[in-house]
Amino acid sequence: MRTVVELMCDDLERSEWLAQSQRQLGMVWENNDDDVFNELLAS
């Protein structure tokens, strides 16, 4: 039996991936074009 443990040493790289993901999600969620759908649902 063999167990392998990998340590995440690249915290800087992980932080950059998380920041990039947050920026991309922000562009999707904060899209003014989607306000049209909210107006349609309200009427």
PyMOL Python script that loads the backbone (N, CA, C, O; Angstrom):
from pymol import cmd

cmd.read_pdbstr("""\
ATOM      1  N   MET A   1       0.849  -1.172   0.000  1.00  0.00           N
ATOM      2  CA  MET A   1       0.000   0.000   0.000  1.00  0.00           C
ATOM      3  C   MET A   1       0.893   1.233   0.000  1.00  0.00           C
ATOM      4  O   MET A   1       1.924   1.273   0.672  1.00  0.00           O
ATOM      5  N   ARG A   2       0.476   2.242  -0.770  1.00  0.00           N
ATOM      6  CA  ARG A   2       1.270   3.467  -0.875  1.00  0.00           C
ATOM      7  C   ARG A   2       0.342   4.675  -0.793  1.00  0.00           C
ATOM      8  O   ARG A   2      -0.693   4.714  -1.458  1.00  0.00           O
ATOM      9  N   THR A   3       0.707   5.649   0.014  1.00  0.00           N
ATOM     10  CA  THR A   3      -0.071   6.879   0.162  1.00  0.00           C
ATOM     11  C   THR A   3       0.775   8.059  -0.294  1.00  0.00           C
ATOM     12  O   THR A   3       1.934   8.197   0.097  1.00  0.00           O
ATOM     13  N   VAL A   4       0.183   8.902  -1.122  1.00  0.00           N
ATOM     14  CA  VAL A   4       0.889  10.078  -1.621  1.00  0.00           C
ATOM     15  C   VAL A   4       0.158  11.321  -1.134  1.00  0.00           C
ATOM     16  O   VAL A   4      -1.061  11.430  -1.266  1.00  0.00           O
ATOM     17  N   VAL A   5       0.910  12.248  -0.574  1.00  0.00           N
ATOM     18  CA  VAL A   5       0.340  13.499  -0.104  1.00  0.00           C
ATOM     19  C   VAL A   5       1.006  14.622  -0.864  1.00  0.00           C
ATOM     20  O   VAL A   5       2.230  14.754  -0.844  1.00  0.00           O
ATOM     21  N   GLU A   6       0.199  15.438  -1.539  1.00  0.00           N
ATOM     22  CA  GLU A   6       0.735  16.583  -2.268  1.00  0.00           C
ATOM     23  C   GLU A   6       0.368  17.853  -1.514  1.00  0.00           C
ATOM     24  O   GLU A   6      -0.797  18.089  -1.195  1.00  0.00           O
ATOM     25  N   LEU A   7       1.358  18.649  -1.242  1.00  0.00           N
ATOM     26  CA  LEU A   7       1.121  19.910  -0.556  1.00  0.00           C
ATOM     27  C   LEU A   7       0.922  21.016  -1.582  1.00  0.00           C
ATOM     28  O   LEU A   7       1.583  21.044  -2.620  1.00  0.00           O
ATOM     29  N   MET A   8       0.012  21.917  -1.282  1.00  0.00           N
ATOM     30  CA  MET A   8      -0.239  23.039  -2.184  1.00  0.00           C
ATOM     31  C   MET A   8       0.679  24.190  -1.778  1.00  0.00           C
ATOM     32  O   MET A   8       0.350  24.980  -0.893  1.00  0.00           O
ATOM     33  N   CYS A   9       1.807  24.270  -2.425  1.00  0.00           N
ATOM     34  CA  CYS A   9       2.795  25.291  -2.095  1.00  0.00           C
ATOM     35  C   CYS A   9       2.566  26.574  -2.887  1.00  0.00           C
ATOM     36  O   CYS A   9       3.015  27.645  -2.476  1.00  0.00           O
ATOM     37  N   ASP A  10       1.885  26.475  -3.998  1.00  0.00           N
ATOM     38  CA  ASP A  10       1.701  27.628  -4.872  1.00  0.00           C
ATOM     39  C   ASP A  10       0.470  28.425  -4.469  1.00  0.00           C
ATOM     40  O   ASP A  10      -0.474  28.537  -5.251  1.00  0.00           O
ATOM     41  N   ASP A  11       0.462  28.967  -3.289  1.00  0.00           N
ATOM     42  CA  ASP A  11      -0.683  29.754  -2.843  1.00  0.00           C
ATOM     43  C   ASP A  11      -0.898  30.972  -3.730  1.00  0.00           C
ATOM     44  O   ASP A  11      -2.039  31.392  -3.926  1.00  0.00           O
ATOM     45  N   LEU A  12       0.164  31.546  -4.265  1.00  0.00           N
ATOM     46  CA  LEU A  12       0.048  32.695  -5.152  1.00  0.00           C
ATOM     47  C   LEU A  12      -0.710  32.317  -6.425  1.00  0.00           C
ATOM     48  O   LEU A  12      -1.581  33.057  -6.882  1.00  0.00           O
ATOM     49  N   GLU A  13      -0.373  31.170  -6.984  1.00  0.00           N
ATOM     50  CA  GLU A  13      -1.074  30.705  -8.182  1.00  0.00           C
ATOM     51  C   GLU A  13      -2.545  30.422  -7.880  1.00  0.00           C
ATOM     52  O   GLU A  13      -3.427  30.782  -8.660  1.00  0.00           O
ATOM     53  N   ARG A  14      -2.794  29.788  -6.766  1.00  0.00           N
ATOM     54  CA  ARG A  14      -4.185  29.495  -6.365  1.00  0.00           C
ATOM     55  C   ARG A  14      -4.965  30.789  -6.173  1.00  0.00           C
ATOM     56  O   ARG A  14      -6.114  30.898  -6.601  1.00  0.00           O
ATOM     57  N   SER A  15      -4.346  31.754  -5.539  1.00  0.00           N
ATOM     58  CA  SER A  15      -5.001  33.045  -5.322  1.00  0.00           C
ATOM     59  C   SER A  15      -5.328  33.726  -6.643  1.00  0.00           C
ATOM     60  O   SER A  15      -6.388  34.336  -6.782  1.00  0.00           O
ATOM     61  N   GLU A  16      -4.431  33.628  -7.606  1.00  0.00           N
ATOM     62  CA  GLU A  16      -4.683  34.243  -8.918  1.00  0.00           C
ATOM     63  C   GLU A  16      -5.830  33.550  -9.632  1.00  0.00           C
ATOM     64  O   GLU A  16      -6.650  34.211 -10.267  1.00  0.00           O
ATOM     65  N   TRP A  17      -5.901  32.224  -9.538  1.00  0.00           N
ATOM     66  CA  TRP A  17      -7.012  31.488 -10.155  1.00  0.00           C
ATOM     67  C   TRP A  17      -8.342  31.897  -9.527  1.00  0.00           C
ATOM     68  O   TRP A  17      -9.331  32.100 -10.230  1.00  0.00           O
ATOM     69  N   LEU A  18      -8.358  32.016  -8.212  1.00  0.00           N
ATOM     70  CA  LEU A  18      -9.586  32.417  -7.530  1.00  0.00           C
ATOM     71  C   LEU A  18      -9.986  33.842  -7.902  1.00  0.00           C
ATOM     72  O   LEU A  18     -11.167  34.125  -8.102  1.00  0.00           O
ATOM     73  N   ALA A  19      -9.000  34.744  -7.995  1.00  0.00           N
ATOM     74  CA  ALA A  19      -9.283  36.124  -8.369  1.00  0.00           C
ATOM     75  C   ALA A  19      -9.820  36.192  -9.798  1.00  0.00           C
ATOM     76  O   ALA A  19     -10.765  36.932 -10.072  1.00  0.00           O
ATOM     77  N   GLN A  20      -9.226  35.432 -10.697  1.00  0.00           N
ATOM     78  CA  GLN A  20      -9.695  35.415 -12.092  1.00  0.00           C
ATOM     79  C   GLN A  20     -11.117  34.863 -12.166  1.00  0.00           C
ATOM     80  O   GLN A  20     -11.946  35.384 -12.912  1.00  0.00           O
ATOM     81  N   SER A  21     -11.400  33.824 -11.406  1.00  0.00           N
ATOM     82  CA  SER A  21     -12.753  33.268 -11.387  1.00  0.00           C
ATOM     83  C   SER A  21     -13.756  34.292 -10.880  1.00  0.00           C
ATOM     84  O   SER A  21     -14.854  34.417 -11.422  1.00  0.00           O
ATOM     85  N   GLN A  22     -13.379  35.018  -9.848  1.00  0.00           N
ATOM     86  CA  GLN A  22     -14.269  36.029  -9.298  1.00  0.00           C
ATOM     87  C   GLN A  22     -14.524  37.150 -10.319  1.00  0.00           C
ATOM     88  O   GLN A  22     -15.650  37.632 -10.443  1.00  0.00           O
ATOM     89  N   ARG A  23     -13.491  37.557 -11.037  1.00  0.00           N
ATOM     90  CA  ARG A  23     -13.672  38.597 -12.066  1.00  0.00           C
ATOM     91  C   ARG A  23     -14.618  38.113 -13.169  1.00  0.00           C
ATOM     92  O   ARG A  23     -15.491  38.858 -13.616  1.00  0.00           O
ATOM     93  N   GLN A  24     -14.440  36.871 -13.602  1.00  0.00           N
ATOM     94  CA  GLN A  24     -15.289  36.330 -14.670  1.00  0.00           C
ATOM     95  C   GLN A  24     -16.739  36.204 -14.215  1.00  0.00           C
ATOM     96  O   GLN A  24     -17.654  36.542 -14.965  1.00  0.00           O
ATOM     97  N   LEU A  25     -16.954  35.723 -13.001  1.00  0.00           N
ATOM     98  CA  LEU A  25     -18.322  35.623 -12.482  1.00  0.00           C
ATOM     99  C   LEU A  25     -18.950  37.003 -12.324  1.00  0.00           C
ATOM    100  O   LEU A  25     -20.143  37.176 -12.570  1.00  0.00           O
ATOM    101  N   GLY A  26     -18.160  37.974 -11.921  1.00  0.00           N
ATOM    102  CA  GLY A  26     -18.656  39.337 -11.785  1.00  0.00           C
ATOM    103  C   GLY A  26     -19.135  39.885 -13.122  1.00  0.00           C
ATOM    104  O   GLY A  26     -20.142  40.591 -13.176  1.00  0.00           O
ATOM    105  N   MET A  27     -18.430  39.569 -14.191  1.00  0.00           N
ATOM    106  CA  MET A  27     -18.841  40.043 -15.514  1.00  0.00           C
ATOM    107  C   MET A  27     -20.161  39.402 -15.936  1.00  0.00           C
ATOM    108  O   MET A  27     -20.970  40.030 -16.620  1.00  0.00           O
ATOM    109  N   VAL A  28     -20.377  38.160 -15.532  1.00  0.00           N
ATOM    110  CA  VAL A  28     -21.617  37.472 -15.887  1.00  0.00           C
ATOM    111  C   VAL A  28     -22.782  37.981 -15.048  1.00  0.00           C
ATOM    112  O   VAL A  28     -23.842  38.293 -15.589  1.00  0.00           O
ATOM    113  N   TRP A  29     -22.600  38.069 -13.741  1.00  0.00           N
ATOM    114  CA  TRP A  29     -23.686  38.427 -12.834  1.00  0.00           C
ATOM    115  C   TRP A  29     -24.031  39.905 -12.881  1.00  0.00           C
ATOM    116  O   TRP A  29     -25.189  40.270 -12.673  1.00  0.00           O
ATOM    117  N   GLU A  30     -23.059  40.763 -13.149  1.00  0.00           N
ATOM    118  CA  GLU A  30     -23.299  42.199 -13.146  1.00  0.00           C
ATOM    119  C   GLU A  30     -23.464  42.718 -14.575  1.00  0.00           C
ATOM    120  O   GLU A  30     -22.849  43.708 -14.970  1.00  0.00           O
ATOM    121  N   ASN A  31     -24.286  42.044 -15.316  1.00  0.00           N
ATOM    122  CA  ASN A  31     -24.513  42.354 -16.717  1.00  0.00           C
ATOM    123  C   ASN A  31     -25.808  43.156 -16.841  1.00  0.00           C
ATOM    124  O   ASN A  31     -26.891  42.630 -16.583  1.00  0.00           O
ATOM    125  N   ASN A  32     -25.702  44.419 -17.233  1.00  0.00           N
ATOM    126  CA  ASN A  32     -26.878  45.283 -17.336  1.00  0.00           C
ATOM    127  C   ASN A  32     -27.880  44.794 -18.381  1.00  0.00           C
ATOM    128  O   ASN A  32     -29.067  45.105 -18.289  1.00  0.00           O
ATOM    129  N   ASP A  33     -27.421  44.045 -19.356  1.00  0.00           N
ATOM    130  CA  ASP A  33     -28.333  43.529 -20.381  1.00  0.00           C
ATOM    131  C   ASP A  33     -29.367  42.578 -19.784  1.00  0.00           C
ATOM    132  O   ASP A  33     -30.454  42.424 -20.340  1.00  0.00           O
ATOM    133  N   ASP A  34     -29.052  41.954 -18.687  1.00  0.00           N
ATOM    134  CA  ASP A  34     -29.995  41.035 -18.049  1.00  0.00           C
ATOM    135  C   ASP A  34     -31.131  41.753 -17.337  1.00  0.00           C
ATOM    136  O   ASP A  34     -32.117  41.112 -16.974  1.00  0.00           O
ATOM    137  N   ASP A  35     -31.029  43.054 -17.126  1.00  0.00           N
ATOM    138  CA  ASP A  35     -32.100  43.808 -16.479  1.00  0.00           C
ATOM    139  C   ASP A  35     -33.390  43.751 -17.286  1.00  0.00           C
ATOM    140  O   ASP A  35     -34.476  43.914 -16.728  1.00  0.00           O
ATOM    141  N   VAL A  36     -33.285  43.526 -18.574  1.00  0.00           N
ATOM    142  CA  VAL A  36     -34.463  43.406 -19.435  1.00  0.00           C
ATOM    143  C   VAL A  36     -35.340  42.243 -18.953  1.00  0.00           C
ATOM    144  O   VAL A  36     -36.565  42.360 -18.930  1.00  0.00           O
ATOM    145  N   PHE A  37     -34.731  41.149 -18.579  1.00  0.00           N
ATOM    146  CA  PHE A  37     -35.481  39.990 -18.121  1.00  0.00           C
ATOM    147  C   PHE A  37     -36.200  40.281 -16.812  1.00  0.00           C
ATOM    148  O   PHE A  37     -37.330  39.837 -16.605  1.00  0.00           O
ATOM    149  N   ASN A  38     -35.540  41.029 -15.924  1.00  0.00           N
ATOM    150  CA  ASN A  38     -36.184  41.408 -14.653  1.00  0.00           C
ATOM    151  C   ASN A  38     -37.397  42.295 -14.910  1.00  0.00           C
ATOM    152  O   ASN A  38     -38.413  42.167 -14.227  1.00  0.00           O
ATOM    153  N   GLU A  39     -37.301  43.184 -15.879  1.00  0.00           N
ATOM    154  CA  GLU A  39     -38.437  44.052 -16.216  1.00  0.00           C
ATOM    155  C   GLU A  39     -39.592  43.243 -16.789  1.00  0.00           C
ATOM    156  O   GLU A  39     -40.755  43.527 -16.501  1.00  0.00           O
ATOM    157  N   LEU A  40     -39.275  42.238 -17.599  1.00  0.00           N
ATOM    158  CA  LEU A  40     -40.313  41.382 -18.173  1.00  0.00           C
ATOM    159  C   LEU A  40     -41.001  40.569 -17.073  1.00  0.00           C
ATOM    160  O   LEU A  40     -42.218  40.384 -17.105  1.00  0.00           O
ATOM    161  N   LEU A  41     -40.237  40.092 -16.118  1.00  0.00           N
ATOM    162  CA  LEU A  41     -40.837  39.311 -15.031  1.00  0.00           C
ATOM    163  C   LEU A  41     -41.721  40.174 -14.133  1.00  0.00           C
ATOM    164  O   LEU A  41     -42.709  39.690 -13.582  1.00  0.00           O
ATOM    165  N   ALA A  42     -41.369  41.446 -13.987  1.00  0.00           N
ATOM    166  CA  ALA A  42     -42.131  42.346 -13.121  1.00  0.00           C
ATOM    167  C   ALA A  42     -43.458  42.764 -13.757  1.00  0.00           C
ATOM    168  O   ALA A  42     -44.389  43.153 -13.053  1.00  0.00           O
ATOM    169  N   SER A  43     -43.545  42.685 -15.082  1.00  0.00           N
ATOM    170  CA  SER A  43     -44.795  43.149 -15.741  1.00  0.00           C
ATOM    171  C   SER A  43     -45.809  42.061 -15.926  1.00  0.00           C
ATOM    172  O   SER A  43     -46.890  42.309 -16.460  1.00  0.00           O
TER     173      SER A  43
END
""", "prot")
cmd.dss("prot")
cmd.show_as("cartoon", "prot")
cmd.util.cbc("prot")
cmd.orient("prot")
